[in-house]
Amino acid sequence: MELSVFQLTPFFTNGYVIKDGGEALVIDPGEASPRLLKSIADVKTVMIVNTHCHCDHAGGNADMVKATGAPLAIHRADLPVLQSLEQQGMMFGVPFPPSPDPDRFLEEGDILTVGTVQLKVVHVPGHSPGHIALLGDGFAIAGDVLFAGSIGRTDLPGGSYRQLLDSIRTKLMVLPDETVVYSGHGPETTIGMERATNPFLAGA
């Protein structure tokens, strides 16, 4: 398995590509950057997944779907967020094109496969209503739920601080300490490091 990170958009969003067995899964394409597109040019992209549908994570959906023909997948609860991409961009002063409609709605417990790699979908609302994380063997792609030393913001429409903390404690903090966490912004971390040092998670 090859996991690559791409820094995208003026918001320094982490987009991810997981490649295995001649296939690729693209996660959170805030934009279809030339470097990202080059990384998947020699493989079949089996799916494009948004952990959530804020513009900095989903703004490249249209170009990625056009370039790859791959299906787009989100959680159903984030559909209204996806449908407001242009308005979100206007709010932040950054233009984003509208996204195609999703081809699939992901649910808690779904298993996504790329090559021989399997990823479990978990619903972790709080930063947005339909936020998901993808759990692999020894790692978690957590989007904007958990960061190195911090947690996701909850002041955007559909956000909930209580719900976010509950999601982190019941879906992420139950993972082994050595689990590597790949976040939507900033560096990677581990569950153990956040359990021990994250000021928002005292007692988690």
N, C-alpha and C positions, 0 to 999 in steps of 0.2 A: 504493500500500500504506500502511496505517495500522497502526502497532505501538504498543500502549498497555500500560502497566505498572500493576498494582494491588498495593498493599501489603496482605497478607492475614494473618490469624491472629495470635495473640500472639507468634509467632516472626518476625514481620516478613518473611514470605515474599513474593517477587516472583511474582505471577501475570501471565501475558501474554495479550493478545488480538491476533491479526493479522487485519485486515479488508481485503478487496479484492473488488471486483466483486459486492457484495451478499452475500458470504459471510464467515464468521468461523471461526477456529481458536482454541480456548481451550487454553492450556498451563498446567499446574500450578495448578488451582483449589483452593488450600488451604481455601477456603471460598467459598460462593456469595454474595458480598457484594452488597448492593443496587446499588452503583456498577458492579460488574462486570456484573451482569445487565442493568442499564440500557444499558450500552455495546453489548450485542448484541441489544437488543430489536427493532431494525429490520432485522436481517439473518438469514440462515440459518446456524446453526452447523453446520458440516460434520463436526467431530470435536472431541473432548476428549482431550488427550494429557497423560499424566504423564511427565515426564522420568525420574522415579523415584517410588517409592510410599511414601515416608515420609509420616507423617500430615500434616505441614505443607504438603505439596505435593499430596496426594490426598484430603485430608479433606472437600473440597467436592464430590467426584465424584457422590455420590448426589443432592444437590440440583441440581447442574448437569445431570445426565442427565434428571432429572424436569422441569426447567424448559425444556430444549431438545429432548429426544428424540434428541440426537446420540449417535453411537457413541463408546465409550470405548476408547482404545488405549494399550497399554503394551508393554514388552519382556517376553517370557515369563519370563525369569530373575527378574523382580521380582514374579511372581504370589504367592509366599509372603509377601512384604512387604505387598502390597496386602491380602491376606487377614487381616493382623494389625493393621489400622488401629485398631480399638477398643483393643487391648492396648497399642499404641504410645501412644495418647492417655492411657491410664491411667498409663503409666510417667512421662509428663511432666506429669500432672495437668491435662490439657486434654481434654475429651470430644470425640470425633469419631464420627460414625455409620459403620457399615460401608459399604464401597463395593460397587456392583454389579459383577458379573463383567465383565471386558473383552470387547468385541465383536471386537477385533482384536489380534493380537500383531505388533508392529513388529520388523523385522529390519534389520541393517546393509545400507545401500544402498537401502532403500525410499524412494520419493519421495512426499511429501504435497503436495497441491495445494489452495490456497484462492484462489479467483478466478484471477488469472494468476500468483500467487506459488507457487514451488516450493521445498520444503524437503527436504533430504536427511537421512535418519536415519543417525547413526553411533553405534555401541555403545561407550560409554566407562565400563566398570565400574571399581570401586575404592571409590567412596562407597557404592554399593549394587551388587549383582550384575547388575541389569538396567538400569543407568542409561544413558540415551541423551542425545545432543545433537542439535539440529536446525540444519542449516547452510543459510542463505539466501544471497542475493546481497549479499555484503559484511557479513554479520552471522552470529553464532552464538548460539543460545539454549542455554546450557551448564548450566543447573540448578545443582547443588551440586558440580560438578567443579572449576571455576575461578572465583575471585573476584578483585576488585581487591586485589592485594597478598597473596593467600592462596590456599589450595586447600581442597577439601572434607575434612571429618573422616573418619576411617577406623576409629573405635573402636566403631561400631555393628555389629550382626550382619551378616555378609557383606561387611564393609569390608576393604580391603587397600591399604596405603600404596604398596607396590611396584606393584600393578596400577593404582592411581590415577595415579601419575607416568607410567607407561607409556602410559596412555590420553591424558593431556595431551600428552605429547611426540609421540606418533604420530598423533593425530587432530586436535589443536587447534593445536599449535605449527607445524604444516606449513601453516597458513593464512597469507595475506598479513598483514603487520604492521598494515595499516589496518582489518582486520576488527574490527568492533565486537562485543564480548562482553556479552551480557545474562545476568547471573547470577541464581541463585535467591535471593540475599540481597544487599543493598548496591547500590552504584552500578554503572553500566556501566563498561566499560574497553575496551582494545583488545589484540589479540594482541601488537603491538609494545611497548606499555607493560609488559605482563606479562613479555615476553621480556627486557626491559631492567632491570626493577626488582623482579620478584617473587622474594623470597628463597628460595622453595622450588624455583625453576626455574633455578638457576644452570647455565649451559651448555646449556640446552634450545634 
